[in-house]
């Protein structure tokens, strides 16, 4: 019988490669921002080296603290500096790599400038008139004191000075760009998601449901960095739109009910004419899906676990468990959710990951509402997200099925978004009969 490789061993090669890459990146940052800018053995170099060693350790603790059983108070303590450093590191390295292309021409320009500045002084010295002859005296003149030699900086010292100037200019610019980018991205997350509105025409939607509004929110990611205040901002924003129905499409939390139950309590304040609904995301299965399903039910949201119901407005609403649940025997079951429905009615499906769109097409779904991608969250992460998802953000058509993917209302890991602002989408259904 074939033995299954334990989960930890299966991820061991990936972990080794990730740690080696992390070490190489931090060595590069240390070289450019510490070694190139400080004197050997000086206090500045010792401090810079300590910082470059401590920050990645905090980042690793922030990433694995929850799974390693770190107390939630300690998780919160390391999460902010650890995750913010990961985001800063990304843009710091990108800026430094751009700086590598800038260094040679900048040094060459400085060398030409220094040469041009020294040339006029040399010409003036050569063209100055010879001193007038001194008349002879009968008395022997006293010897004149020798003039002190004018020190001339060697060419190598000037080159070293130019290299230090360039290193400081490029390093300072890289730090400023990275810090500004991360600060702006963090402000966007902490400010809360903006409302986005999308109209989706459905051929089978009855005239009575024309204009029906579904508030779609995904990837809230309550956790060590985003807590109760974040949840309250989302609830207030959704309620201000007065939707007919609210769909929470997965990745609500990054942690246990014990740790994050109080942070999720504001969700009990969600208000919609036809109620609020929830489907699991992959992070629920990391955090404990069954306890969270029961907890959101207590908060007034209805979990849709491979099931369907008829909405009074005249369409079917279905929800499937996330594909991550397959490891626990609770993955998506489209036959159970959609197999016996009346296909003359329009069907809206809640599914966390866009990758199940092919199953949705086969089962005659008219509109699938998803999240999961975060729109890439941190540019150029969208390029990576495109490799793993049919749609990264927005509305696209696959056969007779339309897929809408929200960028999400929170952030995983670093509470930072760059090039992918968070959103809560009001999907307004349109009847072609209207």
N, C-alpha and C positions, 0 to 999 in steps of 0.2 A: 504493500500500500504506500502510496506517495505521501510523504509527510509534508505538512504545510509549514512554511517558514514563519516563525513568530514575527509579529508586526514590527518589533523593535529591530530585529535583525534585517528585515526586509528594507528598512529605511536607513540602515547603517551606512551603505555606500553613499547615499545622497547626503547624509549628515556629514561624512568625512569631506566630501567635495565642497559642501557649503561652508564648513569651518575653514578649509584651506583657502577658499575664495575670500572669505571675510578677513582672514589674516593678511592675504596679499593686498587687499584694498586698503586696509589700515596701515600696512607698511608704506604704501605709496603716499597716503595722506601724511604720515609722520615724516617721510622724507621731504616732501614739498613744503610742509607748513611748520616743521620743527627743525629737522636737521639743516635744511638750507637757510634757515633764518636765524639760528641761534649759535652761540659759541659753545664748543665742546666742553662739557663738564660744568657749564654755568647753570644758575638757578632757573633761567627761562627754559633751557633744554630739559632739565629734570622735570619741571612742571608740565611742559608740553607732552613729554613722554608718558607721564602718569595719567594725563587726561586721555590720551589716545589708547591707553591700556584699559582704563576704567570704563569708558563709554561703551565699547563693545560688550564688556561683561554685563553691564546693565541691560543692553539690548537683548542678549541671550536670556537673561532672567525674565525680561518682559515677555519674551516669546514663549518660554516653556514653564513659566512660574505656575500657571494654572494647572497644567497637567502634572507638574512635579509636586503638587500639594502645598505650594507656598500659601500661607495665610493671606486672605483677601486684602488685609491692611497692607501687607508687604507687597502684594501685587500692585496695588495702587501707587505705592511709593516708588517702585521701579518703572512703572509703565510710562509715565510722562517723559522722564529723561531718556529712557531706553528707546521708546518708539520715536520720539522726536529726533533722536540722533540718527536712527535708521533713515528717516526721510531727509535729514540734512546731509547725511553721508552720500545719498544718491546724487543730489544736485551739486554737492561739493566736488565729487569725483568728475561729474560731467563738466563742470566749470574748469577744473584743473586740466582736464584733457584738452579742452578748447585752448587753454592757456599754453599747452605744449606747442601748439602751432604759432602762437603769438611770440614766444620767447626769442627764437632766432632773429626774426626781422627787427624786433625791438632792440636787441643787443647790437645788431649791425647799425641801426639808426643812431644809437647813442655813441658808437665808436666813430661814425662819420661826423657827428656833431662835435665831439671832443677834438677830433683832428682839425676840423675847420676852425675851432676856437683857438687852437694853439698856433695855427699857421701865421696869422697877422703879427703875433708877438715875435716870432722868429724872423719875419721879414723886416720888421722895424729895427731889430737889433743889428741886422746885417747892413741896413742902409744908413745907420746913424753916422755923422761926420767924425773923422779922426780928430783927436784932441790937438789943439794948437801947440807948436813946439815951445818948450820952456827955454828962455835965454840961459846961456851958460853963466855960472857964477864962479868966482874965484874960490869961494869956500865950498868944500865938499858937502853936499846936502845930506841931511839925516835920512836914513832909510825909511821909506814910507811903510806903514803897517800893511801887512797883507790883508786883502779883503777876504771875508769869510765866504767859502763856497756856497752857492745857492743850491739847496737840495732839490733834486729832480726826482719825482716819483717814477719808479720803474714802470714799464708798460704792463707787467703782470699785475701790479697793484691796481692800476686803473681798470684792467679787465675784471679783476675780482670785485671792485667797487660797482662796476656796471652789472655784473651777474647778481650781486646782492640787491641792487636797486630793482632789477627786473623780477627777481624772485619775490621781493616784497610787494611789488605792484601787482603781479599776477596772483599771488596768494591772497592779498587783501581784497582784490576784486572777486576772487572765487568765494571767499568767506561772505562777502557782502551779498553776492548773488544768491548763494545757498540760503543764507539766513533770511533774506527778504522773501524768497520764494516760499519757504516753509512757513514763515510768519503769516503771509497772505493766505496760504492754503489752510492753516489752522484756524484763522479767523473765519474763513468761509464755512468750516464745519461747526465751530462753536456758535456762530450766528444762527445756525439752523437752516434747514432746507427751504428753497424757494418753491413756489407753486408753479407747475408747468401744466398747460392745458392742451389736450390732443383730442381731436374729433375722429371717431372711427366709424365709417359707414358699414352696416351689416345688412346683407341682402335679405335675410330671413327675420330680421327684427320687426315686430309689429309696429304699426303706426302709434299705438298707445305708449310704446317705450321710447319713442323719439325724444332725444335730449336727456336720457337717463345718464346720471353722473356717478361714476365709480372713482373713489379716491384710492389710488394705488400707492402703497408705501412698502418699501423693501429695505433690507439690510440696515436696520436701525443700529444693531451692534451695541446694545447696552453692555458695559463691561467696566474694566478698571479705569478707563479714561472718560467714557461717556456714560453718565448716570441719570439720576432722576430728573435733573433740570433739562437734560437733552430730551428725555421722553415727554416732559411737559410741553416743551416747545413744539414738538411734533404734533401732540394732541391738539394744542391750541391752533396750530396752523391748519390741520385737517378740519376741525370743527368750524373754523371761520369760512370754509368753502361751502358748508351746508350740503354735503354729498347725499346721494340716495343710498349708497352702499359703500362700505370701507373694506378694502382687501389688503391684508398684511401678508405679503408673499415671501416669508421666510427670513432667516438670519436675524431674528429679533435680539438674540443675546450671545454673549461670549462668557459664559460662566454658569454657575449652578443657581437653582431657585433660592437656596439658602443665602447665597451672597447677593443676588441681584433681584430677589423678589420685591424689596422696597423700591428699587429703581424703576420697576415695571408697573407699579401701582397707578401712575397717572393714566395708563391705558384704559382703566375702568371709566374714564371720563369721555371716551370716544362716543360720538353721537351721529347716527345716520338713520334715515327713515326705515330702511330694510336691514339694519344691523351691521355688525362688524364680523369679518371672517378671517381665518388664519390657516396657513399651511406651513409645514415645517421646511426649514432650509438645512443645508449641510452642517451649519454651526450648531443647530439644535441637537444634532446627533453627537457632536463633540461635547456639548454641555449637559446632555441628559434629556432626550426628547420627551419621554413619557411624563416626567414631572412637569416639564414646561407646558406640555399640552393641557394637563390638568389645571395648571396655574392660570393660563390664559383663559380657560373656560370659566374659572372662578372670577376673572376680571370682566367677564361679559362678552368675550369674543367666542365665536363658534368655530372650532377646528373642523376643517374638511379633510378627512383622512381617507382618500380614495372613495369619495362619495359625491353625490349630486343632489341638488334640490331645485325646485321650480320657484323662480322669483315671480311675485305677483304681477310685475310689469310685463311679463310675457316672454321670458327667456330662461334657459337653464344655467345654473352656476355650479361648476364642479371644481374639486380640488384634489390634488394627488400629493402623496408624501414625496419627499425629496429622494433622489437616487442614492444619496449617502445612506439612507435607511435600509438599503438592500443588505448591508452587513449585519443588520439586526432582524432581517426578515420582514421589514416594513417599508419596502421601496414603493415606487409608483405602480399602481394597478389600474390600467386604463380600462380594462374589460369591466372591472367592478364599478368603476366610476362612470363609465360612458357606454358600456356595451348594450344596454337594453333601452336606451333613450329614444324618443321620437325625433328623428333627424329633420323633421320639418320645422322644428323649433331652433332658434339660434342658441348656440352654446358658448359660454365664456368659461375658460379654464384658468384656474390659479395653479401655477407650477413654478417653484423657485428657480430652477435652472432652465435656460433657453434650450439646452441640448435635447430636451424631450419633444421638440417641435415635430419631429417626424412621426411620433406616436400620436400627437394631437391631430396631425393632418389625416392619418389613417382612420381616426375615429370621428372625423367630421366636425372637429371643433372650428368655430368661426373666429374666435379671438382667444389667444393665450396671453396671459399677463404674468410677467416674470421679473426677476431681478438678478442677483448673484454676481454680476460682472463689475459693479460699481463704476461702469463706464471706463474702467482702467484705473481709476482713483488717482494714481500718480503717473503723470506723463513721464516716459513713453510706455507706461504699463498698458495702455490701450492697444498697442501693437502686439503685446503678448496675449491679451485677452481675445483678440481677433483670431488667434490660432486655435483657441479652445472653445469658442462659442460661435454659433451661426450669426447672432446679432449681439453687438456689444451695448448698444443703447438706441432707443428710438423705435419707430414703427416700420416693419417690413412685412412683405407678403410671401408666403410659401404655399403655392397652389391656391386652394380656396380658403386657407387659414391665414389670418393676420397675427403677427407676433409683436407685442409691445414689451420692451425691456426698459425698466426704470434704472437710473444710475444709483438709486438708493438714497436713504436719508441720513446715513451715518458713515462710519469709516472703520475698516478693520486694521488693526495694528496702529500705525501712526494716525492720530486724529488730524489728518491733513489730506487735502484734495488739491491736485494741480491739473488743470485742463479737463476736469470732470466734476463740475459742481453738483452738489447733492440736490435732490428734488423730491417733491411729492407731486404725483401726476393726477390730474383730474381727467379721466378718460370719459369723454362724452359720446355715448352711442347715438348713432344716427340711423334712422330707418329710411331705406330707399323708397318706401311706400309713402313717406311724408311729403 
